[in-house]
Amino acid sequence: MRLVWFRNDLRLSDNPALRHGCASDEPVAALFIISPTQWRQHKMAPIRQRFILAQVDALGRELAALGIQLHLLRVETFAEVPAALADLCRELGVTQLYANQAIELDEQRRDHAVTAALAEQEVGCHWLNGCCVLPPGRVLTGGREMFKVFTPFSRAWLKALDEDGFVIHRAPAPLGDSLPWQPLAERAFVDEGLGELTPDPRWPVGEAEALRRLHAFLEQGVLGYGETRDFPALAGTSILSPYLAAGIVSPRQCVAALQQRLGGRPQSKAQPGFVWLNELIWREFYRHLLVLIPTLSMNRPFKPETAALPWSWDPDAFAAWCEGRTGYPIVDAAMRCLNATGWMHNRLRMIVASFLTKDLHIHWRLGEDYFMSRLIDGDLAANNGGWQWAAGTGADAAPYFRVFNPTTQGQRFDPQGEFIRTWVSELADLPATHVHQPHDWLRLKGRQDYPAPMVDHAVARVRAIEMFRDLEKQ
């Protein structure tokens, strides 16, 4: 018996572990492990948990139609997984385990422990690359080190992809008669106070839905992506991040579909489609960093010297940021959107992260954790990479003097205030000429229903830059 262990790769197509697991005449079973306590420790958002479990339900039905039974185990923490998995392998008579490589440190430690535990039962473990187009470690400098700045990584990644190429593997053919599948909603051990297991209707599960969104974006949006992607009031992005984070669609499928749409792979900013491809390469960059620099999974900065920065931990200021009460309309609209929907536009992620770290001078770790606790597309590599980039502690060529002005960012990327008025009800009736700096207008109307700015941005910006300059002097 061969066992395929699904994790953040909840799909049949382009799944190396499933493909290799089904590559012989041996019978095949599948596994998904639910770890509620570990998920909470990793700050996994309830909306993301519901999304994942709903996809597991869909995957279980699809596997059953292929004659593959998906087994579910509830194992509270990663530390308990090796013993539980060894018991299941013994019960099923498993001789080979197949899984796609995990990139996070806790997950890697769990997998090393699984390998050791199953070796005692003479069960072979096979760990494959299912999370990246190119495996971590493939794209290195001439000195065989990981790139520390994105642009040279992007160039080297494109060159390596040209050299290596890649193949998209189809879903396996049926291995036997269709099997019954008991929906997760009928299994009491799954319930963890998450409510209905069906996800938010804005995020339907299923490989077919992920591929539909991918192809719709490539047909309708990819050519204008460079011009529309930064405007949150527009439908200018692919909206694929939850599906990529859960592995419902693979990055290889995205690159292959882009190539098919354009008749080739773009190689520079001057070519159509390259801006979106570069976003996929950013995703690869942060994932490769997480594997090759394990301390990133341990709440430590990419630049070790920045651990000495005098960050604030002010709980009241942090709460105001979390709840969208900063007095800066674009920041408040973004945070209220996140709290209500579990998703945030990428430009807004940069704006609110810059505001927390450079205007409020609050530690990026608080923002990183809060995002993970709310985002349907919460992904450690991308989330950590983005927060450290914004905070000036991460992989960036010239980080410390980058401080976003929240007012001018709003004026530039939400010029008519459409996004702001959608999410900040106090400003819904303001004209576009005042929505980004509403306080004088509100004062003239005798209104006090929207908070005053928490800080003076000009003063806060100077302080942020001084923090980094003082650090350089030490």
N, C-alpha and C positions, 0 to 999 in steps of 0.2 A: 504493500500500500504506500502511495505517495501522498503527502499532505502539503497543500498550498496554504500558506498563512497570509491572509490579507491584512493590510494595515492602512497606510495612506495611499492606497492604490486600488480603489474600489471600482474596478472596471474589468471587463473581459478582454477588450481589444488592447493591443500594444501593452500587454502585461507580461514582462519576461518571466516572472515567477510562475505564472499560470501556464505560459507556453512551455517552459521546460518541464513543469510538473506533469503536463499531459503528453510529453514526447515519447512515451513508451506504452507498452500494452498493459502495464500494471494498473490496477484500479486507483482512482484518485478521489481524495476527500479534500474539503476546504475548511478553513477556520477563520473566525474573527473573535478577538478577545475584547470584552468590554471591561474597562478599568475605571469605574466611577471615582474612586478615591484619588487615583493618580491623575485623572483628568482635572479634578478640582485643584489638586496641588499645582498643576501646570496652568491654572487659570483658564481652562477651556470654557468658552462662552456657552451658556445653555443653548442658544440658538444654533451654535455649531454642533453641539452634541446631538440635538434633534435632527439636524441636517444629515449628519453622519449615520445615525441609526436608521433614518428613513432610507438612505442609500443602501445600507447593509440589507435592509428588508427587500429592496428592489433587486440587489445583487443575489440574494439568496434564492429568489424566485427564478432569476435567469440561470443560475447555476443548476438548480433543480431541473429545469427544462433540458439541460445538457446531460443529465444523469449524474451530477456531482452534488453531494450533500454538503451544505455549509453548516458546520458545527459552531455553536456559540458557547463561549465560556465567559463567565463573569469572574474575574480575578481582580481584586481590589487594587493592588499595587504591582508595579513591575517586579518587585523583589519576589513575589509569589508566582510569577509566570513560569520560571523554569520547572518547578515541581509539578505545576498543573499541566504543563505541556508534556512533560515526561509521562504523566499518568495517562493522558489522552493517547499519546503515541503507543503506549503499551496496550491500551484497551483496543485500539484500532489495528494494531499490528503494523505500524508505520516503520518503514525502513529509510525513507528519504524525506527531508523537509525542504521546501522551497519558499523563499520569501524575498521581497525586494528590499534593498539596503535602506536602513534608517540613517538619517544624518545627524539627529540630535544626540547629545552625549548620554543622557539617561537611557534613551532607546538603544544606543550602541552597547552600553554596559549590559542592559537586559539581554541583548542578542548574544553577546559573548558568554554570558552565564547560561543561556539556552544551549549554545553549542557545546559547552562543557558538560551540561547535564545529559544531553542526548547522546554524547559520545560514549557515556557509560552504558548506554543501551544499544550501542553500535548503530545509531541513527545518524546518517550523514546530513549535514546542513549546507545548503547552497544559498548564498546571498548575492543577489543580482542588482543591476542598476536599472531601477524603474522610475526614479524621481528626477533625473536630469537628462538632457539631451546627450551631453558628454559627461562621463563619470568624474566625480571629484578626484583631483590628482592628475587629470589628463592635460589641463591647461596651466602650465607653469612658466616661470621666467627662464632665461638662459641659465641661471644659477640654480634651477630646480626648486624654486621657492614659489609660494603662492603670490599672485599679484596683489598689491595693496591699494591700487588705484584702478577704477573701473575701465577707463578708456583703453589702456594697453591690454587689459584682460579681454575686452570686447574684440579688439583686432586679432589677438591670439586665438580666441574662441572661434572666430569665423574661419581662420586659417586651419585650425584643427578639424573643424567640421568639414571643410573642403577635402581634407586629407582622409578622414575616417569615413565620412558618409554615415548613413543610418538607415535602418529598415523598420517599417511599421508592420507589426505582426497582427494578423487577424485573430479574432476570437476563436477558440478551439471548436472543432466539430463535436456534435453530441457523442458522448462516450458510452451511452446506454439509454435505456428507457427513461422517460421523464419521471421524476420523483416528487412526492408531495412536499409542500412547504408550509410550515405554520407561521403566520404573520407575527412579527415582534409584539404587536399590540396585545396578542393573546398570551404572551409569556411574562408572567409576573416578575421574574427576576430582572427584567430589563428596566422596569419602572424605577426611576430615581427622582421623582418629583418634577419631571420635565414636561408634564402635560401630554398632549397628543404627540405621537411620534412623527406625524406628518409635519414637514417643515413649513415655514412661512410660504404662502402661495407665490410670493415674488421669486422664490428660489425652488422651482420644481426639481426633483431629483431625477436621476436616470442618465445613462450614457447618451441616449437619443436626444435628450434635452440639451446636454452639454455640446454635442456636435451640432445641433440645430443652431444654438447661439453662436458657436464658432463660425459656421458657414454664413450665417446671416450677417455677422460683423464683417467678414471678409468680402462679402458681396456689396454691402451697403456703407461700411464705415472705414475700412482700413486705408483707403486712398486719401481720405481727409483727416485721418487720425492725428497727424501732426498739428493741424490747425484747430481741432475741436477738443482734444483730450484734456485740456486744462480748464474747461468751462463746466462747472458742476451742474448748471441748469440745462445743459445739452446732453443728449444721449450720445456722447462722443467716444465712449470706451467700450471694450469688449464685454464687460461684466462677466468675465470668466473666472475671476480669482477664487470664488468658493469651490468651483469645480476642479481647478488646478490644485488647490490646497488639500482637497479630499481625494485627489487622484481619480476623479470620475472621467477626466480627460487628461492625456499626458502632454508634456511640453513637446515631445517629438511629433505628436499628432498636430499640434498647433503649427510647428515649423513646416511640416509636410503640406498641410492645407494652405498655408501662405504661399509656399512654392508653387503649388498647383494653381492657385488663383492668379499668380503673377507670371507664371511660365518660367520661373527661376528664382533663385534666392538673392535678395538685394544685398549689396556689399557696402554701401555708403549712404550717408544722409541724403545725398542727391537723388537716390533711387526711391521710387514709390514703395511703400510698405516697410522701409527700413526702420522708421521710428518705432513701430510696434514690435518688430523683431528685436530691436535694442532693449525694449522692456522685458522681453523673454530672456535676453542675455543678462540683464540686471538680476533677474530671478536666479539664474544659474550662478552668477557671481556671489550672491549672498549665501547660496547653498554650499558652494565650494568652500567659502570662507568658514562656514560653520563646521564643516568636517575637518578642515586642515588646521583650524585654530580652536581647539576644544574649549578654551576659556570663555569664548563667546556664549557658550551654553551655561556659564556659571555666573552670570550677572556681572561680568568684568568688562571693562572697556577694551575696544580694539587697540587703542593707544594707551598703554599701561600708565604713562605719566599723568593722564587725565583723571585717574582715580583720586588724585589729590585736590581736584576742584572743589571749592566750598559750596556745593549745592545746598539748596533749601529743601526742607521736608515739611513745609508749612501746611498743616492739614486743612485749614480753612481756605487758603488760596487754591489748594489742589481740588477741594470740593467744588469751588466756584467754577473752575475749569471743567471738571467732569460734568457738571450740570448745565453748562452753557450760560453762566452768569458773569462773564468777564467784562461786559460793557463794550466788547469789540464784536460787531455784528457778524462778520464772516466766521469768527471763531465760535461764537455761540450757536450759529446756525449749523455748523459742521458737527459740533458735539451733540446737539439735540437730535440731529439726523442719525448719528451713530447710535444714540441711546434708544431711539424709536425703531430703527430698522436693522441694526447689526451690521451696517456697511457704511463706508465712507469713501468718497472720491479721493483719488491719490493726491491731487493738488491740495485738497483740504487736509489730508494727513500731514503733508509737509508744513502747512500753515499753522495748524494747531500744535504740532510738535515743536516748531520753532517758538511759538508763543509760550508754551510751558517752560521750555528750557532757557530761552534767551530773553524773554520778557519777565517771566515769574522766577527764573533761575532755579526751578524745581528739578530734582534729579530725574533724568530720563528713564530710570528704572520704574518709577511710579507710572509714567505715561505708557511705557511698554506693557506693563502688567494690566493697566486699565484697558488698553486696546485688546489684549488677548481675552479679557473677561467679557468683552462685548462683541467682537468681530465674528461674523460667520465665516470669514476667510482667514481666521487667525493662523498664522504660520510663523514659527519661531525665527527661521532664517530671514524672511522678508521683514518681519516686524522689528526684530533686533537691528537688522541692517539699516532700516529706515530711521529708526529712533536715534541710533548712534550717528548717522549722517547728519540729522537735524541738530543734534546736541553738540556736534563738533568733536566727538570722541571716536568716530568711526573711520572707515576706509574712504578717505577723500583727500584730494590734492591740497586744498586750501580751505579748511573748514571753519576756523574760529571766528573769522570776521563776517561770515554769512549770517545775517540776521534778517528774517523776513519782516517787513512792515505790514502788519495785518490790515491796516486801512487801505494802503495802496494795492495790496494783493487782492482785496475784495473789489476795489474799483476796477482793477485790470481784468479779473477773471469772472466777476459777476457784475458787469457794468450797469445793468438795469436793476440789480437787486432782486432778481427773480428767485434765486435760491434762498437768499436771506429772508424774503417775505414769506416764503413757503414754510420755513422752520422757526422763525422768531415771530410769534403771533403779535407781540407788542409793536412790531414794526410793519405789520401787514398793510397798513394804510398810508405809509410814508411814501412820498414821491421819490423817484430814483435819484434826484439831485441831493437828497438828504439821508438816504437809507444807510450809507456807509459811515456818516458822521451825524448821527441822529440827535445828539443831546441838545444842541441849541434849538432845534425845531421843536423837540418835546418840551423844552423849558418854556418856549413862547406859548405853547398850547396848554401850559399848566399841568403837564403830565409827568408823573414820576414812576411809571410802571416798568421802565427798563433801567437796569443798573448803570451807574456811572462807570467809566473805565477804571479797572483795577489799578492800572499803572500808567505812567506817562511813557509811551513807547520810546521816545527819544532818550530819556534818562535811563530807562532799562537797557536799551541797546548799548549805551556807553559802558554801563556796569558789566554787561556780558562780555564785551571785548576786553575790559580791564581784568576780568577773572582769568582769561586765557593768557593775557600778556604778563600778569603777575606770576602765572605758573611757569612761563618761559624763563623768568628771572631766577627761579629757585634752583 
